[in-house]
């Protein structure tokens, strides 16, 4: 245990491996290190806690969502996403409101709130009405959609249909986050979009697969992941699908709509 603590203080990234091996008994001394004045030590302590596990960690991670250093906030977000718990909802609301200059944090905190089934949607709706930044607004809509708000779901599908470029990639990530049948069915228009969006390999080396996945390829992957349909081809998350394969998936969604 002392070796782990010394590694964290010494900013040795291999401390996370030790924390995983030791387990939850390492949590208490690691929590104490999260108050260290050095931001690198704070971040490493939080990342070690992600690996060690322990009781009440969601409250610890939530407390660092407003840290002055982005790397510490990032570690706190990773932790709260792994150990999210309804008890931290008041802390999440407070962190959202304190992140007035950080739209990306508001987006991410809203997404965490959307993963808590007991979240009162009025909390998010109120903040949506007062939100000026599009990124944060998108995150709130995704969270409300995951929580079952029908108006938000209609709005989400409309925005997904019109999204382009980086925003489309973000909305595809939101569909994965939502993970619900209606969201997968909303991907139908994207099956027509062959815009490259995600680099997965080396361009120009065919034996390694396509250098990039197109919007339509990502949509097929998500539809297969969420709906688990019986398709005539293999979905392997690294394929540029043929027009015939895209047509098969379009037919699947059309059949679901008719039913």
N, C-alpha and C positions, 0 to 999 in steps of 0.2 A: 504493500500500500504506500509506504513512504517513497518507493521508487517512482510510483505513478505520480504522486504529488510533486516530486522534484522534476519530473519530466514536464509537467504542466507549467510549473514556474519557469523552467528552462526553455519553454516554448518548443518542445520536441513533439512534432506531429504524431510520432509513433505512440504517444500516450493514449490515443484512441484505441489502439489495439490492446493495450494493457487494460483499459477500462472495460472493453468487451469481455476480456478473459476473466476479470475479477467479478464483474457483475454488480448487482445492486448494493452490495456492501460498500462499494466505492462512492456511492452517491453523497453521503453526508460530508466528507472532506472536500469533494468536488464542488458542492454547493457553496461552501465557504470561499472557495477560490473564485467564484463568479463575482465577488465584490472587489477583486483586485483592481488597483488603479490602472494597470496596464491592459489596454484593450485586447492585445493578442492573447494574454493569459485568460481574460474573461471569455473570449471566443473559444479558445481551446478547452476550457473547463466545460463550457456548454456542449461542445461537440463530444467530449468524453461522456457527459451525462446522457447524450443521445444513445451512446453505445452501451453504457452500464445499466441503464434503466433504474427504477426506484420509485418509491411512493411520492405522490404529490409533485411530480416534475412539471406537469403542465403549468402550475402556478409559477414555478421558477422561470420557465421559458417565457411565459407571458409578461413577466416583469422586465424583460430585456428587449421587448419589441420597440421601445422608445429610446434605446441606448443611442448615444451621440455618434457611435461608429457604425457604419453600414455593415461591416463584416460581423459585428456582434449581433446586429439585428437579423442578419441572414441566418446565423446559427440559431437564434431564438425562433425564427420562423420554421426552420427545419425541425426543431425540437417540438414546437407546439403542434405541427402537423402530424408528427409521429405519436404524440401523447395527448392529443386534444381531448378535453374533458368539459362537460357542461358547466362545471364549477367556475371556469375561468371566463365565462361570458362577460361579466362586468369588467374584467381587466381588458378584454378584447375591445369592448366599446370605448373604454377610456383611452386605450392605445390608438384606436382609429381616430378619435377626436384630437389627440395630441400630435398626430402625424400630418398636420395641416400643410406642411411644405413637401411632403413625400407621397405623391400620388401612387407610386408603385407599392408602398407599404399599405396604403388604404385599400388598394385592390386586393393584396394578399391577405390582409386581416379580414376583409369581407368574405373572401373565399373560405377562410377558416370558420367564420361564423356560420357559413352555409353548410358546413359539415356537422353542425350541432343541431340535431332535430328539434330541440326545445327552444331554439332561437325564435323570439317574437319577430315576425316579418316586419312589423311596424317600425322596429329599430332601424332596419336597413332601408325601408321605404323613406323614412324621414331623412336619412343621410343621402339618399339618392336625389331627393328633391333639392337639397342644398349643395350638391356636388357640382363643381365646375369642370373638373378634369375628365376627359373621355376614358382614359385608362381605368380610373377608379370607378366611373359609372358602369363600365363594362363588367368589372369584377362584382359590383353589387348586383347587377342584373343576373349574372351567372349564379350567384349565391341564392338570390330569391327564386330563381328557376329551380335550382336543386331542392329548395325547401318546399316547392309545390305551388308557388304563386302563379296562377294561370295567366294573369295579365303580363307578368314578367316573361313567362314562357313564350307567349305570342311575340313579344318585343324581341326576345332572344333569337327566335327563328327568323324574324325580319332582318335583324342585324347580321346574322350569319349569312343570309342570302346575299346581302349587299357588300359584305366585307371583302377586302382585297389585301394582298401582300402580307405584311407583318400582322395586321389586324385579323386577317383570315386565319393565319397560323395560331394566333391567340385564341380565337373562337373555336378552332378545332381542339386546342388544349382544354378549353372549357367543356366541350362535349365529353371528352375523356373524364374530366373532373365530375361532371354531372352523372354520367354513366347510366342513364335511364333510356327506356325504349323511345319515348317521344323525341329525345334529343338526337338519337341515332337516325330516326326517320326524317328529321329536319335536315339531314345531310344530303338529301336527294339532289338539290341544285348543284352541290359541290362536285358531284360525280361528272359534271360537264367541264370542270375547271382543270386544265392541264398545266397550270402555272407551277413551276418548281418552287418548293417552299422549304424543304428540309434536306440539308446535306447529310448523307449517310455513308459515303464512300469516296472513291477517287474517280473523278471524271475521266472518261476515256480508257478505263480498264474494265472491259465487259465481263471478264470472269469474276470480278469482285461485285458484280451487280451494278445497278444504276448509281451514278454519283449523287443524285438527288431524288427525293420523293416529290411527286407532284401533289397538288391539293386533292385530286381525285384518288390518288393512291392512299393518302392518309385517311380519306373518308372511308374507303373500302376497309382499311384496317380497323377503324373505329366501329363500323357497322358489324364487322365480324366479331369483334371483341365484346360488344354490348349485346347484340341480338343472337349471336351464336347460331347463325343459319346453316343449313346444309347447302354448300356450294359445290359446283363441279370442278373447282380449281382450289389449289392450296393457297391459303393466306399466310404469308410468312413475315410480314412487316418490313420486308426489304425488296419488294418487287414493284416494277413499273407495270401495272396490269394492262392487258390488251384491251382494245375497244370491245371485243366480244365479252370479255370478263366484266368490264364496266357495265355493259348492257345487261348482263345477267343480274348484277346487283340492283340496277335500276328497276328491272322487272320484279325483283323480290320486294322492293319498297312499294312499287305500284300495287302489287298484289295485297300487301298489308293494308294499304290505304283503302282498297275496295272492300276489304273485309272489316 
